[in-house]
Amino acid sequence: MEPREETFRRLYAAHFDAVLGYALRRTDRPEDAADVVAETFIVARRRIGHVPADGSRPRLYAVARRVLANQRRGDLRRRRLGERLRSDLAVVVPDVSDDVVQRSDVNDAMARLSARDEEILQLHLWEGLEPREISDVLGLSPAIVRPRLSRAGSRLRAVLGHDFGLPGNDPPPGRTHPGESNRSRSVRRSDDQPEADR
């Protein structure tokens, strides 16, 4: 075994418990402490030539302290971003509680379909994607997606017992699919027509 590798193994065996305890006492979640320990020893391994034989534990604590500081800064940035996004979404997203995503009857009906039908309908109804956009997501050609979407819509109508914003049907007056503009809805109707009808 190379001397550097052997030195690191001894360092790890001697100080793992101490570094873990240091991290656990300064974090709220065990997984955060585990991240701190892992990053600390990654740094130590990379800089093993600079870790003194005596006083290595304080040096490891110093590294762990910097890792913790970076972790806290990252958490703070994520919290602030989340708060800003929640504030922005509260302004720009309309109340769609009675639309497809929140319709328990539609969700329950889709859950009774095959996973393939459910996925394509979710992309169409929830994400407001056109067939050619769905083809990009699924890695299929639009010629395959259009009939598959139509068949999935037919099966969902049969389970629901009525039409609600399904392929080949307009949603109720004044409503659009979630995430979809009037323009994209008109394009969808065009995309869903068979090639021969264009």
Secondary structure, DSSP 8 states (H G I E B T S, - for coil): --HHHHHHHHHHHHHHHHHHHHHHTT-SSHHHHHHHHHHHHHHHHHTGGGS-SSSHHHHHHHHHHHHHHHHHHHHHHHHHHHHHHHHHHHHHS---TTSGGG-HHHHHHHHTS-HHHHHHHIIIIIS---HHHHHHHHT--HHHHHHHHHHHHHHHHHHHSS-SS-TTS--STT---TT--HHHHHHHHHHHS-GGG-
